[in-house]
Amino acid sequence: MTLTSEIASLLLLAGVAWFWQQALRGKEIARSAGKRACDQAGVQFLDDTVELTRLRWRRDAAGGLRIYRHYRFEFAADGSHRFRGELALLGTKVQFVELEPYRLH
């Protein structure tokens, strides 16, 4: 291996590590936002997790490129029926959290 290919390999590895770290951080921010929204609505955040459904690049208000992540999660209002919630992050900022309409019995 030449020095150039070793440097390229190290840069690639560093990029993958950075992306992985950002993915873990984003998922934790999304999980906390979903749980907080459920707590505020008085419903139960199920499975203590969120599911990544969309990943893309988007520009923020200042014009900078950020990673946009869209997540899905489930909650229960009465303990027997599952409902769906959604939320999105742009970088590390929560863009929205929505809970599917539900009825309390």
QUIJOJO-V351435 format. One record per backbone hydrogen bond with DSSP energy under -1.0 kcal/mol. NH is the residue of the N-H (numbers start at 0). CO is the residue of the C=O. Records with the same first field share a line. If there is no record, write none. Layout:
NH->CO, CO
//
This chain:
5->1
6->2
7->3
8->4
9->5
10->6
11->7
12->8
13->9
14->10
15->11
16->12
17->13
18->14
19->15
20->16
21->17
22->18
23->19
24->20
25->21
26->22
27->23
28->24
29->25
30->26
31->27
32->28
33->29
34->30
35->31
36->32
37->33
38->34
39->35
40->36
42->37
43->75
45->73
48->45
50->71
52->69
53->69
55->67
57->65
59->63
62->59
65->57
67->55
68->88
69->53
70->86
71->50
72->84
74->82
75->43
82->74
84->72
85->97
86->70
87->95
88->68
89->92
90->66
92->89
94->87
97->85
99->83
//
